[in-house]
Amino acid sequence: MNVDSLLEDFRQGRLTPEEVKRQLLGNSYADAGFARLDHHRLLRKGQPEVVFCQGKTPEHVAHIFHELAERNGRVLGTRAAAEHYEAVRGMEGAAYDPLSRILSVVRQPVQPVGKVIVVSAGTADLPVAEEAARTAEHLGSRVVRHFDCGVAGIHRFLSVLDDFLDARAVVAVAGMDGALPSVVGGAVAAPVIAVPTSVGYGASFGGLAALLTMLNSCAPGVTVVNIDNGFGAGYMAHIINAQCEAARKG
């Protein structure tokens, strides 16, 4: 339940002031000893806490997933490894994608809305692009993928340009010279979230060259997340898409 629905239940008389206060102030987090799980993330942001699995033991990930799934019915984990999946695979609705390293539990499916496009420059960028796509999908966005559309063969992007015209947000993923987001930003009306990847030869400096290119983009409407941060881009794209959906309905 998010804050808006909580307030609506109060307005409609389905909740007393005491019940609203209890939900807002009580049980705001669960202390597992090794982690404090933020149960109010859903109330504050409309989405439950996401688990960064890298660096956590399989046992820790399993405990966190069980706790969050019991509370929210849905859990998203990023940078997960096969051993993390093995620890939770017995849970209802558990799934793992080794390419994006997305680990999820879905017991309460959501109806996808709007349109988010994830476009990547090359096949080597797929792990980051797919992380963005699966993140936005998990959160409730309808996602369209267009991969291997880099500027070395700009006709590949131009051949699918019509599909971008009704997108509410675009995630553009690129390594090497990082030029794709500028091209996309100059061609489409939707906000573009640029993701530099660590793909490239030595002078790419592990994605730093692509990051600087994107930060220096002359195309308006382009914003940039950290190197290889497909999750952050997919999350932001969903927020934009969800806000557009809310405005359309309201």
Phi, psi and omega in degrees: 000131177263177185297320182299314180291327177296315179292325178293320176298323177292317181297323181278358178083011180279342177231143176275163176304324180293321179292321177297315180298320180297318181289327181281326187253332185271148176052046183289337175208159177247126181268109180265007182090304179265353181203148172249109186275122187277090181286344179273359178302320179296319178295318185283320191243353180084357177223142179289170180300140177259143185261121171273106190279331184302130181090348178265147177287156175304324180294319178295316179298317180299316180298314181296316181297317179298317182295313183289323179294320179296325183278318191245341182080356180212138177220138175240130176236139180245161180051042180272152176249170182301324181292332174293318179296319180302328182285340183238000189297339177283351180285144176300129176081012181282140178209153181217135176245111184292336180292308181273346185063031176270128176245132184216156169231125180231109176252341179233089181298150176247150178280118182294144183231162172064211180202121172241133177252133172248118181240137180237154181284314184220167179297329179294342179273359186302319180303318180286318180297319181289328174299317178296314183297313182291329175297309180298321179296315180300322183284342175124012179265148169278126187243134173244132182254137171224102186255158179060056181238036186290168187287348176295340174219074190299339179298336180292321175288316182297331181291341180243013185302324181302330182290343182274348191294330180252015178287145177269336176203149180233131171257120181247119188247128181203145171249215179049243181276348176067028187275340187304315182301325178294320178296313180296316181298330178278352186247339186238158181274335184290152173298141182248127176255112185270136179236108174284140177248163181273023179275130177150170178280185191309316184287355175283345176052046176065029179103351181295321179298316178296320178301313181294322176301314182293321178295334180262015181300136177269355179281128178288152177086012179252126173238162192230139173253181185289164181301129178066015184271067177297324179301310182300321179292315179296323178295314181295319178300320178295318179302313179299313180299316181293322177295321176297319179295318179297319179294323179296321181282330187261000000 
